[in-house]
């Protein structure tokens, strides 16, 4: 069970006038994760959509201190902040690194794995929009099979998505969780919980992207919910090795009401060239993963 | 009380780090820098140096740690060599662009392919244009002194500094080193006062996206564009000349050792031919000069201590009366000539100095360089000049330059 729902912090740390796209899943998630983290936080972010959201020098739309870093170094940058704060005897500050899927699954994995192995006391957040959205939708290792991107423009992505949560779990983290921009309270709860825990914490956020996934901006929450309801994205948390479903995913398990993945795919232009074979394979991949989770939860 | 100890260049550097009260260290082991990180580990784990030591998974991460720890307000140190430095290349730009006073020891080593663990200066010279100050040490004494000086300089001008010294030649060679008195160092180098701090008390977004042109902040104040920030970095590095010279002078007053500021000379006052180089190679050249002097040739040495900012004014002055200049260097700017030679020639442009300049590439990948060979090269250059060949091609000393016909 997730903790009882905390009263959501009324403060806003994401100010009006940020530069995200219309219907951006990240901006929705970011607003709530900052509310959960509150004032005593330092952020570090690599090149990503978030860099754009934060705004252009000399103005920013985010009221939490932030150090921008190079693309591969997000977790190492956080390690330096933690080390610097320790050296100055400031141990009351939450250090949070926020990267996209490219900055996490691909170019950032070395630094992330290093920081996790060292048990660096920070929260690493991956907002997963399943491609290099800031550069205009190129394939990443988080892109699902069958998706069109500008670097898989005709044949679609041929491989399944990398299981980053599994990789991170192999680091024996005290806390890791997956959550979604479409379920802000599940997200809020998990960040509140993560903030209270020491050590390396990893949270992955499903962040639907209207221009990249090719759907109307008004449908972000709908698409995000369908990802969870079809089981292609699962809401769960693992604390000290103990797995549990949360929120909507939990009710899906209890009621056995998981939808076929086609319900999620058919609403997005990026899957329009997906073959029947790919669809079958993807459904099988989703089923296998889902059953693994269900077995673990038992 | 200062005391003399026998130590390697790496140990001297570690001692300099300890005396400088560094607060965060991050490093990744690479030959020939490794004993430096090992010695610092011992100092930290043994409780002799109160610092955070972050043992990261790559050199790229090393500088990320240093950049952010410095941005939080800590005094930081790192060290590397060769491929480690090349792997940091992106981060070198970020450290300089962030205007953070990070000090790094670069234990100079050749660059692959093919692999070589031995010394030359290609690694550091190849990072010439990343916005770091570069100081080359000639011996182990200069290493310990320069590490301490580097913090004072870097924190005065907010530019990171690379303290370079030759792998194995210095890093692994034991010589007597006078260790400065800790209390005197504490007075010479006060605690780091950061010019910007990443902290929740004063939230700010450091290093966000910037336009090329200037923009107003929310208070209506016009702030720098990308080019203004680049210009300020250039001015800061040019202006570092003064900080380097005054720091060297202040250091000499307190500790009694003058390393020359931007450059140093040996028997150069009346020299008709001057040998110039960076690092331990310049030390080697002093022996060559003694040999030449014995043969009645008025030779001298100019050791280039600071490569960036380039000591333009100083070299114009010190080379003004010489009849010939020989530039020996352990690097090559492929497709042209030695990088130091080009920079030196550029410094003379527009002056009356028409002394012939001969460039020798030496010691690449650790090939031995003997003082006798430097002296012989000098004699052959002087002969060539006497016979009217004032601008020969760059010569590769002690290298088989015969290229067999192919096909």
Boltz contact constraints between the chains, C-beta under 6 A:
constraints:
  - contact:
      token1: [A, 39]
      token2: [B, 200]
      max_distance: 6.0
  - contact:
      token1: [A, 40]
      token2: [B, 200]
      max_distance: 6.0
  - contact:
      token1: [A, 42]
      token2: [B, 198]
      max_distance: 6.0
  - contact:
      token1: [A, 51]
      token2: [B, 209]
      max_distance: 6.0
  - contact:
      token1: [A, 54]
      token2: [B, 205]
      max_distance: 6.0
  - contact:
      token1: [A, 54]
      token2: [B, 208]
      max_distance: 6.0
  - contact:
      token1: [A, 56]
      token2: [B, 209]
      max_distance: 6.0
  - contact:
      token1: [A, 57]
      token2: [B, 208]
      max_distance: 6.0
  - contact:
      token1: [A, 57]
      token2: [B, 210]
      max_distance: 6.0
  - contact:
      token1: [A, 58]
      token2: [B, 217]
      max_distance: 6.0
  - contact:
      token1: [A, 58]
      token2: [B, 223]
      max_distance: 6.0
  - contact:
      token1: [A, 59]
      token2: [B, 218]
      max_distance: 6.0
  - contact:
      token1: [A, 60]
      token2: [B, 205]
      max_distance: 6.0
  - contact:
      token1: [A, 63]
      token2: [B, 203]
      max_distance: 6.0
  - contact:
      token1: [A, 64]
      token2: [B, 203]
      max_distance: 6.0
  - contact:
      token1: [A, 65]
      token2: [B, 198]
      max_distance: 6.0
  - contact:
      token1: [A, 65]
      token2: [B, 200]
      max_distance: 6.0
  - contact:
      token1: [A, 65]
      token2: [B, 203]
      max_distance: 6.0
  - contact:
      token1: [A, 65]
      token2: [B, 204]
      max_distance: 6.0
  - contact:
      token1: [A, 66]
      token2: [B, 205]
      max_distance: 6.0
  - contact:
      token1: [A, 67]
      token2: [B, 68]
      max_distance: 6.0
  - contact:
      token1: [A, 67]
      token2: [B, 71]
      max_distance: 6.0
  - contact:
      token1: [A, 67]
      token2: [B, 198]
      max_distance: 6.0
  - contact:
      token1: [A, 67]
      token2: [B, 206]
      max_distance: 6.0
  - contact:
      token1: [A, 68]
      token2: [B, 207]
      max_distance: 6.0
  - contact:
      token1: [A, 68]
      token2: [B, 208]
      max_distance: 6.0
  - contact:
      token1: [A, 69]
      token2: [B, 64]
      max_distance: 6.0
  - contact:
      token1: [A, 70]
      token2: [B, 90]
      max_distance: 6.0
  - contact:
      token1: [A, 70]
      token2: [B, 94]
      max_distance: 6.0
  - contact:
      token1: [A, 72]
      token2: [B, 60]
      max_distance: 6.0
  - contact:
      token1: [A, 73]
      token2: [B, 64]
      max_distance: 6.0
  - contact:
      token1: [A, 76]
      token2: [B, 56]
      max_distance: 6.0
  - contact:
      token1: [A, 76]
      token2: [B, 61]
      max_distance: 6.0
  - contact:
      token1: [A, 76]
      token2: [B, 64]
      max_distance: 6.0
  - contact:
      token1: [A, 76]
      token2: [B, 65]
      max_distance: 6.0
  - contact:
      token1: [A, 77]
      token2: [B, 64]
      max_distance: 6.0
  - contact:
      token1: [A, 77]
      token2: [B, 68]
      max_distance: 6.0
  - contact:
      token1: [A, 79]
      token2: [B, 54]
      max_distance: 6.0
  - contact:
      token1: [A, 79]
      token2: [B, 65]
      max_distance: 6.0
  - contact:
      token1: [A, 80]
      token2: [B, 65]
      max_distance: 6.0
  - contact:
      token1: [A, 80]
      token2: [B, 68]
      max_distance: 6.0
  - contact:
      token1: [A, 80]
      token2: [B, 69]
      max_distance: 6.0
  - contact:
      token1: [A, 81]
      token2: [B, 68]
      max_distance: 6.0
  - contact:
      token1: [A, 81]
      token2: [B, 72]
      max_distance: 6.0
  - contact:
      token1: [A, 83]
      token2: [B, 24]
      max_distance: 6.0
  - contact:
      token1: [A, 83]
      token2: [B, 52]
      max_distance: 6.0
  - contact:
      token1: [A, 83]
      token2: [B, 54]
      max_distance: 6.0
  - contact:
      token1: [A, 83]
      token2: [B, 69]
      max_distance: 6.0
  - contact:
      token1: [A, 84]
      token2: [B, 24]
      max_distance: 6.0
  - contact:
      token1: [A, 84]
      token2: [B, 69]
      max_distance: 6.0
  - contact:
      token1: [A, 84]
      token2: [B, 72]
      max_distance: 6.0
  - contact:
      token1: [A, 84]
      token2: [B, 74]
      max_distance: 6.0
  - contact:
      token1: [A, 85]
      token2: [B, 72]
      max_distance: 6.0
  - contact:
      token1: [A, 86]
      token2: [B, 52]
      max_distance: 6.0
  - contact:
      token1: [A, 87]
      token2: [B, 23]
      max_distance: 6.0
  - contact:
      token1: [A, 87]
      token2: [B, 24]
      max_distance: 6.0
  - contact:
      token1: [A, 87]
      token2: [B, 52]
      max_distance: 6.0
  - contact:
      token1: [A, 87]
      token2: [B, 74]
      max_distance: 6.0
  - contact:
      token1: [A, 88]
      token2: [B, 73]
      max_distance: 6.0
  - contact:
      token1: [A, 111]
      token2: [B, 61]
      max_distance: 6.0
  - contact:
      token1: [A, 114]
      token2: [B, 56]
      max_distance: 6.0
  - contact:
      token1: [A, 114]
      token2: [B, 57]
      max_distance: 6.0
